[in-house]
Amino acid sequence: MPDAPVITIDGPSGAGKGTIAHRLAETLGWHFLDSGALYRVTGQACLIEGVAWDNHAGVTDIARTLDVSFTSAPGGEVLVAYKGRDVSRAIRTEEGGRGASTVAAIPSVRTALLQRQREFAKPPGLVADGRDMGTVVFPQAELKIFLTATASERAERRYKQLIAKGESVSLPRLLEDIRERDARDSSREVSPLVPAEDAIVIDSSNLSIPDVFAQVMLKVKEKGLIQA
């Protein structure tokens, strides 16, 4: 298990966990793990290498040898590369999300990426964002947050994000995709999307990012995880 303190933030797509986790890591000066990015890169690598997402053996081989790198760009953006090729934008598309959810349902892929995720836990600490961070990857984490929101609210948020980027999207289709992904993530045999027994559940449906962050910081202080 990790020799550094870990805070996990799990939850469904669109709940705001990535934003909160990244801000928390910056505030604490800790490392940051976007575990979903590993699955998104795996899905994207399959497209690049011509491996179908339902080819379990092929996808697992890619996951085992995944050549991925993360670098911080000015402004706090995290750039993601596969074999030196920038895939930062590609993995954040709706197709990227579907690919991540599909390959993440393959047990052997989750096993292949498990140790890689645990290697991110280094001093002074780690904030890990994902779906099974508190239940499987870091079960002994000092603080576990499960951030959720209604499917309709998450679809609305995603719709606004994509429209702001100039993309043409359908809100009903986004809502359908989110519901399908929720069902797939929650019903998979390995590491289903559920709160850890000792997780603190926060519903962000009617909360702003600052409101959610304030609640999380309160829990961080209560756990004594802020360095003096």
C-alpha positions, 0 to 999 in steps of 0.5 A: 500500500502507498507510503503517502497520504491519499485522498480519493474522489470518486463518482460518475461522469459529470459530477465535477470530481475532476475539477475538485480533485485537481484544485485540491491537489494544487491547494495541498501541493500533492500529486494528482491522478486522473485515473479516468485518463488512463482508461481514456488513453487505453480506449484511444490507443485502441483506435490508433492501433486498430484494436476493437474495444470488444477485443478483450485480449487486444485491449488488455495487451495495450493496457499492459504496455500503455506508453502514456505520459502526463505533463503540466502546461501553463494555466494548470492544464494537464497534457496527455500523450500516447507514444509521444502523440498528444491525445489530450483533446481526443480523449475528452470527446464523447467518443473518448468517454464511451471508449473509456467506459467500455474498456474499463468494464474488462476485468483484465484491463483493470488488473493491468492498470491497477499497479500503475495507478498505485505508483502515483501515491508518492510523498507528500501525498496524492489526490486520486480522481476516478470511479474505484479509487476508494473501493479498490485502488486505495482502500486505505485512503485517509479520506474518501469522497464520493461526488455525485449529481443527477443525470440530468444535471450532469448532462446539462453541464456537459452540454454547456462545456461542449457548446462553449468549445464550439461543438455541435451536440444534442442534449437528449443524446448526452443524457442518454449516453450518461445514463447508459454509462452510469448503468455500465459503470455501476453493473460491471462485475469488477470494481463497479461504481459505488461509494466506499463504505466509509466514503463521504457522499456529496450531491453537487446537483445544486451546488457550485464548484466553490461550495463543493470545494469548501465542503471537501476542504472542511473534511480535509481539515477534520482529517488533519491532512493540511500541512502546517 
